[in-house]
Amino acid sequence: MVVVVLAVMIVVIVVIVVMMIMVVVMVMMVVMVVAVIVVAFRTADMIRIVVIEEVRIVFQRPFEIEGALVQDLGRSTPERVVE
């Protein structure tokens, strides 16, 4: 009787230890997946910032030229007569 109880206790302890190891491994996997997702989001954000900066640089000069043309056009038009 005592041997059976000891055997059952050993089996229960082994099962609990194995389950704890499995839980630790699953938590580690979740942490790794979250870390990969965070790195991917940060990388995508950095790429987005670089693309926006490049677009700004590309379009900055045409906007400066257009602004100068509009200002020049405003100076060259005759004044309106106020009634």
N, CA and C atoms as a LAMMPS dump frame, in Angstrom:
ITEM: TIMESTEP
0
ITEM: NUMBER OF ATOMS
249
ITEM: BOX BOUNDS ff ff ff
-5.0000000000000000e+02 5.0000000000000000e+02
-5.0000000000000000e+02 5.0000000000000000e+02
-5.0000000000000000e+02 5.0000000000000000e+02
ITEM: ATOMS id mol type element x y z
1 1 1 N 0.834 -1.198 0
2 1 2 C 0 0 0
3 1 3 C 0.874 1.255 0
4 2 1 N 1.916 1.266 0.842
5 2 2 C 2.8 2.413 0.944
6 2 3 C 3.575 2.596 -0.358
7 3 1 N 3.95 1.516 -0.984
8 3 2 C 4.692 1.587 -2.237
9 3 3 C 3.826 2.208 -3.33
10 4 1 N 2.562 1.846 -3.372
11 4 2 C 1.645 2.401 -4.373
12 4 3 C 1.48 3.894 -4.157
13 5 1 N 1.331 4.316 -2.916
14 5 2 C 1.173 5.738 -2.607
15 5 3 C 2.439 6.497 -3.008
16 6 1 N 3.605 5.943 -2.694
17 6 2 C 4.859 6.577 -3.082
18 6 3 C 4.985 6.653 -4.604
19 7 1 N 4.615 5.603 -5.294
20 7 2 C 4.689 5.584 -6.754
21 7 3 C 3.759 6.644 -7.348
22 8 1 N 2.561 6.751 -6.817
23 8 2 C 1.611 7.76 -7.299
24 8 3 C 2.149 9.158 -7.025
25 9 1 N 2.731 9.371 -5.86
26 9 2 C 3.287 10.679 -5.531
27 9 3 C 4.441 11.035 -6.473
28 10 1 N 5.286 10.062 -6.77
29 10 2 C 6.399 10.31 -7.691
30 10 3 C 5.873 10.648 -9.079
31 11 1 N 4.865 9.919 -9.533
32 11 2 C 4.274 10.205 -10.845
33 11 3 C 3.667 11.59 -10.86
34 12 1 N 2.971 11.981 -9.816
35 12 2 C 2.356 13.303 -9.735
36 12 3 C 3.437 14.381 -9.751
37 13 1 N 4.505 14.19 -9.008
38 13 2 C 5.595 15.165 -8.97
39 13 3 C 6.253 15.287 -10.344
40 14 1 N 6.478 14.151 -11.002
41 14 2 C 7.083 14.178 -12.337
42 14 3 C 6.168 14.91 -13.311
43 15 1 N 4.889 14.639 -13.247
44 15 2 C 3.928 15.312 -14.139
45 15 3 C 3.933 16.815 -13.869
46 16 1 N 3.953 17.22 -12.628
47 16 2 C 3.961 18.645 -12.288
48 16 3 C 5.239 19.308 -12.795
49 17 1 N 6.378 18.646 -12.622
50 17 2 C 7.642 19.204 -13.099
51 17 3 C 7.631 19.347 -14.617
52 18 1 N 7.162 18.313 -15.3
53 18 2 C 7.095 18.374 -16.77
54 18 3 C 6.161 19.499 -17.213
55 19 1 N 5.032 19.642 -16.557
56 19 2 C 4.093 20.712 -16.918
57 19 3 C 4.706 22.085 -16.657
58 20 1 N 5.455 22.237 -15.586
59 20 2 C 6.11 23.519 -15.306
60 20 3 C 7.136 23.844 -16.38
61 21 1 N 7.889 22.832 -16.81
62 21 2 C 8.859 23.046 -17.875
63 21 3 C 8.144 23.457 -19.161
64 22 1 N 7.039 22.818 -19.46
65 22 2 C 6.271 23.169 -20.658
66 22 3 C 5.749 24.596 -20.577
67 23 1 N 5.279 25 -19.416
68 23 2 C 4.781 26.366 -19.242
69 23 3 C 5.915 27.371 -19.445
70 24 1 N 7.083 27.09 -18.9
71 24 2 C 8.23 27.986 -19.06
72 24 3 C 8.603 28.1 -20.538
73 25 1 N 8.624 26.976 -21.243
74 25 2 C 8.956 26.999 -22.67
75 25 3 C 7.911 27.797 -23.449
76 26 1 N 6.642 27.627 -23.138
77 26 2 C 5.585 28.366 -23.835
78 26 3 C 5.697 29.862 -23.567
79 27 1 N 6.005 30.243 -22.335
80 27 2 C 6.17 31.659 -22.017
81 27 3 C 7.363 32.231 -22.77
82 28 1 N 8.438 31.467 -22.857
83 28 2 C 9.608 31.93 -23.6
84 28 3 C 9.261 32.12 -25.072
85 29 1 N 8.475 31.218 -25.639
86 29 2 C 8.072 31.351 -27.04
87 29 3 C 7.215 32.594 -27.249
88 30 1 N 6.298 32.861 -26.338
89 30 2 C 5.448 34.049 -26.444
90 30 3 C 6.297 35.309 -26.355
91 31 1 N 7.248 35.325 -25.439
92 31 2 C 8.131 36.489 -25.303
93 31 3 C 8.938 36.701 -26.577
94 32 1 N 9.427 35.632 -27.185
95 32 2 C 10.18 35.763 -28.429
96 32 3 C 9.308 36.297 -29.559
97 33 1 N 8.084 35.816 -29.659
98 33 2 C 7.174 36.297 -30.705
99 33 3 C 6.874 37.776 -30.5
100 34 1 N 6.611 38.179 -29.278
101 34 2 C 6.339 39.59 -28.992
102 34 3 C 7.563 40.438 -29.32
103 35 1 N 8.751 39.951 -28.995
104 35 2 C 9.971 40.7 -29.301
105 35 3 C 10.129 40.867 -30.806
106 36 1 N 9.857 39.834 -31.571
107 36 2 C 9.954 39.926 -33.034
108 36 3 C 8.943 40.932 -33.573
109 37 1 N 7.732 40.921 -33.037
110 37 2 C 6.705 41.871 -33.482
111 37 3 C 7.122 43.3 -33.154
112 38 1 N 7.659 43.525 -31.969
113 38 2 C 8.096 44.87 -31.579
114 38 3 C 9.224 45.354 -32.488
115 39 1 N 10.181 44.481 -32.758
116 39 2 C 11.283 44.858 -33.653
117 39 3 C 10.745 45.168 -35.044
118 40 1 N 9.803 44.379 -35.518
119 40 2 C 9.229 44.616 -36.851
120 40 3 C 8.51 45.961 -36.896
121 41 1 N 7.749 46.295 -35.867
122 41 2 C 7.047 47.58 -35.839
123 41 3 C 8.038 48.739 -35.797
124 42 1 N 9.076 48.619 -34.985
125 42 2 C 10.065 49.708 -34.909
126 42 3 C 10.796 49.875 -36.233
127 43 1 N 11.129 48.767 -36.881
128 43 2 C 11.795 48.843 -38.174
129 43 3 C 10.882 49.484 -39.206
130 44 1 N 9.627 49.084 -39.224
131 44 2 C 8.672 49.677 -40.169
132 44 3 C 8.509 51.17 -39.903
133 45 1 N 8.496 51.559 -38.644
134 45 2 C 8.372 52.979 -38.31
135 45 3 C 9.591 53.756 -38.777
136 46 1 N 10.783 53.176 -38.601
137 46 2 C 11.992 53.86 -39.058
138 46 3 C 12.002 53.99 -40.58
139 47 1 N 11.577 52.947 -41.275
140 47 2 C 11.5 53.011 -42.738
141 47 3 C 10.499 54.073 -43.159
142 48 1 N 9.356 54.145 -42.474
143 48 2 C 8.342 55.15 -42.799
144 48 3 C 8.9 56.56 -42.614
145 49 1 N 9.638 56.78 -41.539
146 49 2 C 10.222 58.103 -41.289
147 49 3 C 11.213 58.46 -42.38
148 50 1 N 12.044 57.498 -42.8
149 50 2 C 13.017 57.763 -43.86
150 50 3 C 12.302 58.086 -45.17
151 51 1 N 11.257 57.344 -45.492
152 51 2 C 10.518 57.597 -46.74
153 51 3 C 9.87 58.974 -46.698
154 52 1 N 9.262 59.34 -45.58
155 52 2 C 8.64 60.661 -45.474
156 52 3 C 9.688 61.758 -45.619
157 53 1 N 10.844 61.571 -45.028
158 53 2 C 11.911 62.565 -45.14
159 53 3 C 12.385 62.687 -46.59
160 54 1 N 12.523 61.57 -47.278
161 54 2 C 12.947 61.615 -48.68
162 54 3 C 11.891 62.301 -49.545
163 55 1 N 10.635 62.02 -49.3
164 55 2 C 9.556 62.681 -50.062
165 55 3 C 9.587 64.178 -49.792
166 56 1 N 9.818 64.565 -48.55
167 56 2 C 9.891 65.986 -48.222
168 56 3 C 11.051 66.65 -48.967
169 57 1 N 12.199 65.979 -49.004
170 57 2 C 13.36 66.542 -49.686
171 57 3 C 13.087 66.662 -51.19
172 58 1 N 12.451 65.643 -51.767
173 58 2 C 12.181 65.662 -53.213
174 58 3 C 11.222 66.788 -53.572
175 59 1 N 10.182 67.005 -52.757
176 59 2 C 9.164 67.996 -53.103
177 59 3 C 9.443 69.386 -52.545
178 60 1 N 10.457 69.543 -51.733
179 60 2 C 10.716 70.836 -51.114
180 60 3 C 11.109 71.88 -52.163
181 61 1 N 11.994 71.521 -53.06
182 61 2 C 12.471 72.476 -54.066
183 61 3 C 11.345 72.913 -55.007
184 62 1 N 10.538 72.031 -55.575
185 62 2 C 9.432 72.503 -56.419
186 62 3 C 8.477 73.423 -55.675
187 63 1 N 8.219 73.148 -54.39
188 63 2 C 7.328 74.019 -53.624
189 63 3 C 7.963 75.395 -53.417
190 64 1 N 9.272 75.431 -53.227
191 64 2 C 9.944 76.725 -53.086
192 64 3 C 9.842 77.521 -54.388
193 65 1 N 10.053 76.843 -55.51
194 65 2 C 9.962 77.523 -56.81
195 65 3 C 8.536 78.008 -57.047
196 66 1 N 7.554 77.157 -56.758
197 66 2 C 6.16 77.54 -56.962
198 66 3 C 5.802 78.72 -56.064
199 67 1 N 6.282 78.715 -54.817
200 67 2 C 6.007 79.833 -53.912
201 67 3 C 6.606 81.123 -54.429
202 68 1 N 7.82 81.042 -54.972
203 68 2 C 8.454 82.238 -55.527
204 68 3 C 7.678 82.742 -56.741
205 69 1 N 7.199 81.843 -57.571
206 69 2 C 6.42 82.248 -58.742
207 69 3 C 5.112 82.917 -58.332
208 70 1 N 4.461 82.357 -57.322
209 70 2 C 3.204 82.953 -56.857
210 70 3 C 3.468 84.336 -56.275
211 71 1 N 4.538 84.494 -55.514
212 71 2 C 4.854 85.815 -54.96
213 71 3 C 5.174 86.798 -56.08
214 72 1 N 5.928 86.354 -57.083
215 72 2 C 6.266 87.209 -58.212
216 72 3 C 5.011 87.578 -58.988
217 73 1 N 4.117 86.639 -59.163
218 73 2 C 2.861 86.897 -59.859
219 73 3 C 2.034 87.92 -59.091
220 74 1 N 2.062 87.815 -57.774
221 74 2 C 1.32 88.782 -56.959
222 74 3 C 1.886 90.179 -57.076
223 75 1 N 3.165 90.313 -57.214
224 75 2 C 3.787 91.631 -57.352
225 75 3 C 3.59 92.226 -58.737
226 76 1 N 3.471 91.353 -59.746
227 76 2 C 3.403 91.866 -61.1
228 76 3 C 1.975 92.213 -61.534
229 77 1 N 0.966 91.84 -60.788
230 77 2 C -0.417 92.166 -61.18
231 77 3 C -0.739 93.579 -60.74
232 78 1 N -1.498 94.282 -61.545
233 78 2 C -1.868 95.645 -61.165
234 78 3 C -2.795 95.651 -59.954
235 79 1 N -2.76 96.742 -59.24
236 79 2 C -3.609 96.862 -58.059
237 79 3 C -5.057 96.985 -58.473
238 80 1 N -5.925 96.399 -57.713
239 80 2 C -7.35 96.493 -57.992
240 80 3 C -7.89 97.825 -57.518
241 81 1 N -8.82 98.283 -58.253
242 81 2 C -9.465 99.537 -57.873
243 81 3 C -10.563 99.223 -56.893
244 82 1 N -10.519 99.884 -55.763
245 82 2 C -11.544 99.664 -54.735
246 82 3 C -12.682 100.604 -54.991
247 83 1 N -13.867 100.064 -55.101
248 83 2 C -15.042 100.911 -55.386
249 83 3 C -15.701 101.347 -54.126
